[in-house]
């Protein structure tokens, strides 16, 4: 069965956070494709890989940056929607699919939840500036649980 959502997690030297994030993703019965891109970490992740064999693992020998690693994850994904998730963000696959269903229902191109602690939150620019920056985004960008925000820690796009 092809997944509707692919989760891309870029990891660098935070194996404990990554382990918690993956444990939460796999804590519910809904299945999501998970792609972890390790960005040339010096801290070993072998034990984490063994705990989560369903995840796809990409291990870079050189760190070419966060954006490059996200693009790598995208190139290995199969979902119609992508969820870019920081390794220190914990979401269950049920929460991921709740976001997906909400975005589909509302006809959104992108969706980001409001973080509890505000670490990643920033105000969304005007609709016009979004269209100028992201010319392929034609529909509204939405948020679950609060003000319209885009976050770096958790962003779902179609």
C-alpha positions in Angstrom: 0.0 0.0 0.0 1.4 3.4 -1.0 1.5 5.9 1.9 -0.2 9.2 1.6 2.4 10.9 3.8 6.2 10.5 3.8 8.0 11.9 6.9 11.5 13.2 6.3 13.7 13.6 9.4 17.2 15.2 9.1 19.4 14.1 12.0 22.7 15.4 13.2 24.2 14.3 16.5 21.0 13.9 18.5 20.4 10.2 18.7 18.3 10.3 21.9 16.0 12.9 20.4 15.8 10.9 17.2 14.9 7.8 19.1 12.1 9.6 21.0 10.8 11.1 17.8 10.7 7.7 16.0 9.2 5.9 19.0 6.4 8.5 19.0 5.9 8.2 15.2 5.6 4.4 15.5 3.5 4.4 18.7 0.1 4.3 16.8 -1.2 1.8 14.3 -1.3 4.2 11.3 1.6 3.6 8.9 3.7 6.4 7.5 6.8 6.2 5.4 9.7 7.5 7.4 13.0 8.6 5.9 15.9 9.5 8.2 18.8 11.4 6.7 21.8 11.3 9.0 23.9 14.3 8.1 27.4 12.9 8.9 26.8 12.7 12.6 29.8 11.8 14.8 27.4 10.2 17.4 26.6 6.7 16.4 23.0 5.8 15.5 23.3 2.0 14.9 21.2 1.1 18.0 18.5 3.5 16.8 18.6 2.0 13.3 18.1 -1.5 14.8 15.2 -0.3 16.9 13.3 1.1 13.8 14.0 -1.2 10.8 10.9 0.1 9.0 12.5 3.5 8.5 14.6 4.2 5.4 18.1 5.3 6.4 20.3 7.6 4.4 23.7 8.1 5.9 25.8 10.9 4.5 29.6 10.9 4.8 29.7 14.7 4.5 27.3 17.2 5.8 26.1 19.4 2.9 23.5 21.2 5.1 19.9 20.9 6.2 18.3 21.8 2.9 20.4 19.3 0.9 19.5 16.5 3.4 15.7 17.4 3.1 16.0 17.2 -0.6 17.6 13.8 -0.3 14.7 12.6 1.8 12.3 14.0 -0.7 14.0 12.1 -3.5 13.5 8.8 -1.6 9.9 9.5 -0.7 6.7 8.0 -2.2 4.0 9.9 -0.4 1.7 12.5 -2.0 2.4 14.7 1.0 5.8 15.3 2.7 6.2 16.1 6.4 9.5 17.6 7.2 10.1 16.9 10.9 13.0 17.9 13.1 14.5 15.1 15.1 13.5 16.8 18.4 9.8 17.0 17.4 7.5 14.2 18.6 4.4 13.4 16.7 2.5 10.1 16.4 1.5 8.8 13.0 -2.1 9.4 14.1 -1.3 13.1 14.5 0.5 13.1 11.1 -2.6 11.6 9.5 -4.9 14.1 11.3 -2.8 16.9 9.7 -3.0 15.2 6.3 -6.8 14.8 6.6 -7.3 18.4 7.7 -5.1 19.7 4.8 -7.0 17.5 2.3 -10.4 18.6 3.7 -9.4 22.3 3.6 -7.7 22.1 0.2 -4.4 23.3 1.6 -0.9 23.1 0.0 1.0 23.4 3.2 0.2 22.9 6.9 2.1 23.4 10.1 0.9 22.9 13.7 1.3 25.5 16.3 4.2 24.4 18.6 3.4 24.1 22.3 6.6 25.9 23.4 7.0 28.4 20.4 10.6 27.4 19.6 10.0 27.2 15.9 7.0 29.5 15.5 7.2 32.6 13.4 4.4 34.7 11.9 3.4 33.9 8.4 4.2 36.6 5.8 1.4 38.1 3.7 -0.3 35.9 1.2 1.2 38.0 -1.6 4.8 37.6 -0.3 4.2 33.8 0.0 3.1 33.6 -3.7 6.1 35.6 -4.7 8.5 33.4 -2.8 6.8 30.1 -3.5 5.2 30.6 -6.9 3.8 27.0 -7.0 1.7 27.6 -3.9 -1.7 28.7 -5.1 -4.0 27.8 -2.1 -4.0 28.9 1.5 -1.4 27.7 3.9 -3.1 26.6 7.1 -2.3 25.9 10.7 -3.9 23.6 13.2 -4.4 24.9 16.8 -3.8 28.6 16.6 -2.6 31.5 14.5 -1.4 31.1 11.0 2.2 30.0 11.4 4.9 28.3 9.5 7.4 26.4 11.6 10.8 25.0 10.9 10.3 22.0 13.2 7.2 20.5 11.5 6.0 21.4 8.0 3.7 19.4 5.8 3.5 20.2 2.1 1.7 18.7 -0.9 
